[in-house]
Amino acid sequence: MVTRVTDRDFSSFVRDVRKRAHVSFRELSDSAGVSNPYLQGERGVRRPSGAVLRQLALALRMTTPIMYLRASVGSGEDGGSATPLAIATDRELTARQKQTLTEMYEAFCDQNERTAK
């Protein structure tokens, strides 16, 4: 059973990682390609989408599965796919395998989204 984290838990996580990386709020916003108002999720205002989580992970030099895990995105409760969270929490996979599977999954989703348009 996956425990949902609160927006505050996730925002604290992003803030802590950002500070440990010595990255300012504006630098994170710029390098993640996310507007400052949208990034206010760091302060508990909103939980970022999967696309924003990928951008944040890249900007903070983290693996995407860790971001999904910390945000509990895709747990199925919000109508999203449980796949990213399942990958992130699978104990049989290495970190590199999790990252590769997540990247493949995201590529398939992006392709399906482009095809649907």
C-alpha positions in Angstrom: 0.0 0.0 0.0 1.4 3.4 -1.0 0.9 6.3 1.4 0.1 9.6 -0.2 2.4 12.4 0.8 0.9 15.8 1.4 1.7 18.8 -0.8 3.7 20.2 2.2 5.8 17.0 2.4 6.6 17.2 -1.3 7.3 21.0 -1.1 9.7 20.4 1.8 11.5 17.7 -0.2 11.9 20.0 -3.2 13.0 22.9 -1.0 15.6 20.7 0.8 17.0 19.3 -2.3 17.2 22.7 -4.0 19.0 24.2 -1.0 21.4 21.3 -0.7 22.2 21.8 -4.3 22.8 25.5 -3.7 20.2 26.4 -6.3 18.1 29.5 -5.9 14.4 29.4 -6.5 14.8 31.5 -9.7 17.7 29.2 -10.9 15.5 26.2 -10.4 12.6 27.8 -12.3 14.9 28.8 -15.2 16.7 25.5 -15.5 13.5 23.4 -15.2 11.8 25.7 -17.7 8.9 26.2 -15.3 7.4 29.6 -14.5 7.8 31.0 -11.0 4.1 30.9 -10.3 3.8 27.3 -11.3 6.8 26.4 -9.3 5.1 27.8 -6.2 4.4 24.1 -5.6 7.7 24.2 -3.6 5.8 26.2 -1.1 2.8 23.8 -0.9 0.5 25.6 -3.3 0.1 22.8 -5.8 1.5 19.4 -6.8 3.4 19.5 -10.1 2.3 17.4 -13.1 4.4 14.5 -14.3 6.0 16.7 -17.0 7.0 19.3 -14.4 8.4 16.5 -12.1 10.6 15.3 -15.0 11.9 18.9 -15.6 12.5 19.4 -11.8 14.4 16.1 -11.6 16.6 17.1 -14.5 17.2 20.5 -13.0 18.1 19.1 -9.6 20.2 16.2 -11.1 17.9 13.6 -9.7 16.3 10.5 -11.2 12.8 10.9 -12.3 11.5 7.8 -10.3 12.6 9.5 -7.1 10.6 12.6 -7.9 7.6 10.5 -8.8 8.0 8.5 -5.6 8.3 11.7 -3.4 5.3 13.3 -5.1 3.3 10.0 -5.2 2.2 11.0 -8.7 0.3 8.4 -10.6 -0.9 6.5 -7.5 -4.2 6.1 -9.3 -6.2 8.3 -6.9 -6.0 11.3 -9.1 -6.9 9.4 -12.3 -3.2 9.2 -13.4 -1.3 6.1 -14.3 0.2 4.1 -11.4 3.1 3.0 -13.6 5.7 5.6 -12.7 5.1 5.0 -9.0 5.2 1.3 -9.4 8.5 1.6 -11.2 9.9 3.9 -8.5 8.8 1.6 -5.7 9.9 -1.8 -7.2 12.5 -3.3 -4.9 13.8 -5.7 -7.5 15.1 -3.0 -9.9 18.3 -1.0 -9.7 18.2 2.8 -9.8 19.5 2.7 -13.4 16.8 0.2 -14.4 14.1 2.4 -12.8 15.4 5.4 -14.6 15.5 3.5 -18.0 12.0 2.1 -17.5 10.6 5.5 -16.5 12.2 7.2 -19.6 10.7 4.5 -21.9 7.3 4.8 -20.3 7.4 8.6 -20.6 8.5 8.3 -24.3 5.5 6.0 -25.0 3.1 8.4 -23.3 4.5 11.4 -25.2 4.2 9.5 -28.5 0.6 8.6 -27.6 -0.2 12.2 -26.7 1.3 13.4 -30.0 -0.6 10.8 -32.0 -3.9 11.7 -30.3 -3.6 15.4 -31.3 
